[in-house]
């Protein structure tokens, strides 16, 4: 009777790769069933860690989109020492377009500059009565490509721009650009730091979970080694177990993220409206979701490797 009540062990269902794989998967599933509580805690920890990473990535992706939108509005304004003749203007604009990083160039004449100035006064245009229409300098408004909007690249661009004959002064909101790029670099650094911390935490949790399973089956594993089972044969079910834990944790984290997104974040108009063109937050790109899922599997797998390396010999 006692033998009938014992848990049945998975059996090798044939020779070859298919039979071994069937045994390894069955052994991994049985390990998880025999240590349900420990596995639930591990999966829960992985889920929480990956959910935190996913939420941060969600904010980061939207922040990057908004940053790209804002930085696209950055203009370099080159003031001219005098209003150029049409042929001189054409030569000057072609020379600026030839500078690497230029996305577009628009000419603003003295008259147009005054018209803009008047429109900004909004009802107080009388303050400009008697002011000559050509008092403001002519200028070239230059938009930049994405790669040229960083501090160093923009400084190098401005240095080249100042070499163009006819340009008197260049302005581009240098201090604002520096602060903006410094903020984005801080966000990237904080994200990397958070990701590294969560990575180590998950590896620690998964590793210790596998250790508990090994402790519970220590005698059985020693016997398997004594009768000639290879190290790989003993380790493989635990590696599969760790990968499955990581996959389940990653899947649950994404399900929670999707539920949170469509339940709240997607329709958060004013509270989380980073971009004026988009209401609420946009969801993670498919490549990020796939990366999180693959990362979960990798975390579970690596956690198992780190644990097994201390308990099972390397003999084959």
C-alpha positions in Angstrom: 0.0 0.0 0.0 2.8 2.4 0.9 4.4 1.8 -2.5 1.1 2.6 -4.3 0.8 5.8 -2.4 4.2 7.0 -3.4 4.4 9.7 -6.1 5.1 8.2 -9.5 8.4 9.3 -11.0 8.4 10.3 -14.7 9.9 7.5 -16.8 12.2 7.7 -19.8 9.7 7.1 -22.7 12.3 5.9 -25.1 15.8 6.4 -26.3 17.0 9.5 -28.1 16.4 13.2 -27.7 12.6 12.9 -27.6 12.7 10.4 -24.7 15.2 12.5 -22.7 13.3 15.7 -23.3 10.0 14.0 -22.1 11.7 12.8 -19.0 13.4 16.2 -18.2 10.1 18.1 -18.7 8.2 15.6 -16.6 10.8 15.7 -13.8 10.7 19.6 -13.8 6.9 19.6 -13.6 7.0 17.1 -10.8 9.5 19.2 -8.9 7.2 22.2 -9.1 4.2 20.2 -8.0 6.1 18.8 -5.0 7.2 22.3 -3.9 4.1 24.3 -4.8 4.4 27.0 -2.1 8.1 27.7 -2.8 7.4 27.9 -6.5 4.5 30.3 -6.1 6.7 32.6 -4.0 9.4 32.5 -6.7 7.0 33.1 -9.5 5.4 35.9 -7.5 8.8 37.5 -6.9 9.7 37.3 -10.6 6.3 38.7 -11.6 6.7 41.7 -9.2 10.3 42.4 -10.4 9.4 42.3 -14.1 6.2 44.3 -13.5 8.3 47.1 -11.9 10.7 47.0 -14.8 7.8 47.0 -17.3 6.1 50.0 -15.6 9.4 51.9 -15.7 9.9 51.0 -19.4 6.3 52.2 -20.1 7.1 55.6 -18.6 10.5 55.7 -20.2 9.3 54.9 -23.7 6.6 57.6 -23.5 9.1 60.0 -22.0 11.6 59.3 -24.9 8.8 59.8 -27.4 7.9 63.2 -25.8 11.6 64.1 -25.6 12.0 63.4 -29.3 8.9 65.5 -30.0 10.2 68.4 -27.9 13.7 68.2 -29.2 12.3 68.3 -32.7 11.1 71.8 -32.0 14.6 73.0 -31.1 15.7 75.5 -33.7 19.1 77.0 -34.3 18.6 80.7 -35.3 21.3 82.3 -37.3 21.0 86.1 -37.5 22.4 87.7 -40.6 24.5 90.9 -40.6 22.4 92.2 -43.5 19.5 91.2 -45.6 21.0 89.1 -48.5 20.3 89.3 -52.1 18.3 86.4 -53.6 21.3 84.8 -55.2 23.5 85.2 -52.1 20.6 83.8 -49.9 20.4 80.7 -52.2 24.2 80.1 -51.9 24.1 80.6 -48.1 21.1 78.2 -47.6 22.7 75.5 -49.8 25.9 75.8 -47.8 24.0 75.3 -44.5 22.1 72.4 -45.9 25.4 70.8 -46.8 26.4 70.8 -43.1 25.9 67.3 -41.6 22.9 67.3 -39.3 20.8 69.9 -41.1 17.2 68.9 -41.5 15.8 72.1 -42.9 16.4 75.8 -43.4 13.8 78.6 -43.5 14.5 82.3 -44.3 12.9 85.0 -42.1 13.1 88.5 -43.6 13.2 91.7 -41.6 9.6 92.5 -42.5 8.4 89.0 -41.5 10.3 89.1 -38.3 8.5 92.4 -37.4 5.1 90.8 -38.3 5.8 88.0 -35.9 6.8 90.4 -33.2 3.6 92.4 -33.7 1.4 89.2 -33.5 2.9 88.3 -30.2 2.0 91.6 -28.6 -1.7 90.6 -28.8 -3.5 93.9 -28.7 -0.6 96.1 -27.8 0.7 96.6 -31.3 0.5 100.4 -30.7 3.7 100.1 -28.7 5.5 99.6 -32.1 4.1 102.7 -33.7 6.9 104.6 -35.3 9.4 101.7 -35.1 10.9 101.0 -38.5 9.8 97.7 -40.1 13.4 96.7 -40.7 14.6 97.2 -37.1 14.8 93.4 -36.5 17.6 91.4 -38.3 16.9 88.9 -41.0 17.6 85.3 -39.9 17.7 81.7 -40.9 15.8 79.2 -38.8 17.4 75.8 -38.9 15.9 72.5 -37.7 18.3 69.6 -36.9 18.3 65.9 -37.3 17.9 63.7 -34.2 21.5 62.8 -33.9 22.6 66.5 -33.9 20.3 67.5 -31.0 22.7 66.2 -28.3 25.1 68.6 -26.5 28.4 67.8 -28.1 27.0 67.3 -31.6 25.0 70.6 -31.4 28.1 72.5 -30.3 30.1 71.1 -33.2 27.3 72.0 -35.6 27.1 75.6 -34.3 30.9 76.0 -34.8 30.5 74.9 -38.4 27.5 77.2 -38.9 29.4 80.3 -37.7 31.9 79.8 -40.5 29.3 80.5 -43.1 29.8 84.0 -44.5 27.1 86.5 -43.7 26.1 85.0 -40.3 26.5 87.5 -37.5 25.2 85.6 -34.4 23.8 82.1 -33.6 21.3 81.3 -30.9 19.9 77.9 -29.9 18.9 77.9 -26.3 22.1 76.3 -25.2 21.3 76.2 -21.4 17.9 74.6 -22.0 19.4 72.0 -24.3 22.0 71.1 -21.8 19.5 70.7 -18.9 17.1 68.7 -21.1 19.8 66.2 -22.2 21.1 66.0 -18.6 17.6 65.1 -17.4 17.3 62.4 -20.1 20.7 60.9 -19.2 19.7 60.8 -15.6 16.5 58.9 -16.5 18.5 56.4 -18.5 21.0 56.0 -15.7 18.2 55.5 -13.1 16.6 52.9 -15.3 19.8 51.0 -15.7 20.4 51.1 -12.0 16.9 49.9 -11.2 17.2 47.1 -13.8 20.5 45.9 -12.4 19.1 45.9 -8.8 16.0 43.9 -9.8 18.1 41.5 -11.9 20.3 40.7 -8.9 17.3 40.3 -6.6 15.5 37.9 -8.9 18.6 35.9 -9.5 19.0 35.6 -5.7 15.4 34.5 -5.2 15.4 31.9 -8.0 18.7 30.6 -6.9 17.6 30.1 -3.3 14.4 28.5 -4.5 16.3 25.9 -6.5 18.5 25.3 -3.4 15.5 24.5 -1.3 14.4 21.9 -3.9 17.9 20.4 -4.0 18.1 20.2 -0.2 14.8 18.3 -0.2 16.1 15.8 -2.7 19.8 15.8 -1.7 19.9 12.0 -0.9 18.2 11.1 -4.1 20.6 13.2 -6.2 23.6 11.7 -4.5 22.4 8.2 -5.3 21.9 9.3 -8.9 25.5 10.4 -9.1 26.7 7.2 -7.5 24.9 5.0 -10.0 26.5 7.0 -12.9 24.0 9.7 -13.8 25.8 12.5 -15.5 25.9 16.1 -14.1 23.9 17.3 -17.1 21.3 14.6 -16.7 20.8 15.7 -13.1 20.8 19.4 -13.7 18.6 19.7 -16.8 15.2 19.3 -15.0 16.2 22.1 -12.5 17.2 24.3 -15.4 13.9 23.7 -17.1 12.1 24.4 -13.8 13.9 27.8 -13.5 13.1 28.7 -17.1 9.5 27.8 -16.6 9.3 29.9 -13.4 10.8 32.9 -15.3 8.4 32.4 -18.3 5.3 32.3 -16.0 6.5 35.3 -14.0 7.1 37.3 -17.3 3.7 36.3 -18.6 1.9 37.3 -15.4 3.7 40.6 -15.3 2.6 41.5 -18.8 -1.0 40.4 -18.1 -1.1 42.7 -15.1 0.5 45.5 -17.1 -2.1 45.1 -19.9 -4.9 45.2 -17.3 -3.5 48.3 -15.7 -2.9 50.0 -19.0 -6.4 49.5 -20.4 -8.0 50.0 -17.0 -6.2 53.3 -16.1 -3.1 54.4 -17.9 -4.5 54.4 -21.4 -7.2 56.9 -20.5 -5.2 59.1 -18.1 -5.6 62.3 -20.0 -4.2 65.1 -17.8 -2.5 63.2 -15.1 -0.1 61.3 -17.4 -0.3 63.3 -20.5 3.4 63.6 -21.5 2.8 64.5 -25.1 0.5 67.1 -26.4 -0.2 65.0 -29.5 -1.1 61.8 -27.5 -3.8 61.4 -24.8 -2.5 59.2 -22.0 0.4 56.7 -22.5 1.1 54.5 -25.4 1.8 50.8 -24.7 5.2 49.1 -24.9 6.4 48.2 -28.4 6.2 44.4 -29.2 10.0 44.3 -29.1 10.0 45.4 -25.5 7.3 42.9 -24.5 9.3 40.1 -26.2 12.5 41.3 -24.5 10.8 41.2 -21.0 9.5 37.6 -21.7 12.9 36.5 -22.9 14.5 38.2 -19.9 12.2 36.4 -17.5 13.2 33.0 -19.0 16.8 34.0 -18.8 16.6 35.1 -15.2 15.0 31.8 -14.1 17.6 29.8 -16.1 20.6 31.7 -14.7 19.2 31.5 -11.2 19.1 27.7 -11.5 22.7 27.6 -12.9 24.1 29.7 -10.1 22.4 27.4 -7.5 23.3 24.1 -9.1 26.9 25.0 -9.5 27.4 24.8 -5.7 25.5 21.6 -5.1 26.0 19.2 -8.0 29.4 18.1 -9.2 30.7 18.8 -12.6 31.5 15.2 -13.5 30.0 13.8 -16.6 
